[in-house]
Every structure is written in C-alpha cells, then in structure tokens.
Amino acid sequence: MHGSSCSALAEGGAGEVPPAARDVATVAVSALAAVGGAFCVRVHDVRASLDAVHMAAAYVECVDRT
C-alpha cells in the first residue's frame, strides 16, 4: 500500500511548493508507485490519479515491447 503525503513531498522533492500546488506531484508519485507494483494506492484526487496510473502503465507496456 502506498499513500503519498503532500507535506512529505514538499519537504523532499517538491521544494517550496504551496500546499494547493502539490497535487500534481502527489499524482505523479502515486502513479509511479502503482506501476512499480504497489497493491493499493491511497489518493485524494481519484480521477487524476487514475488517469496518471493508466498513462504510466501504457508507457511501461510500450517500453517493454521495444
């Protein structure tokens, strides 16, 4: 299971990003965790996270074919 924390992202890789702007980073990390094999991903923005997971999975599938 994976659950990104906006606060943890801000302190780590996202730098001085205001709380309202951290959603994109959270969605990206959630997608990476999902395609990396996480059984479950806890998110706030379900639609954006699902779109990102689908895109990341499609990318991985495409790369694996080449």
KAHU-V604037 format. One record per pair of residues at least 24 apart in sequence whose C-alpha atoms are under 8 Angstrom apart, sorted by sequence separation. I is the first residue (numbers start at 1). J is the second residue. D is the distance in Angstrom with one decimal. If there is no record, write none. Layout:
I|J|D / I|J|D
//
This chain:
28|52|6.8 / 32|56|7.2 / 4|29|7.0 / 27|52|6.8 / 31|56|6.4 / 35|60|7.8 / 4|30|6.7 / 3|30|7.3 / 2|30|7.3 / 2|33|6.8 / 2|38|6.4 / 1|38|5.6 / 2|39|7.9 / 1|39|5.5 / 2|40|6.2 / 3|41|5.8 / 4|42|7.5 / 1|40|4.5 / 2|41|4.7 / 3|42|4.7 / 4|43|7.5 / 1|41|5.7 / 2|42|6.1 / 3|43|6.6 / 1|42|7.5
//
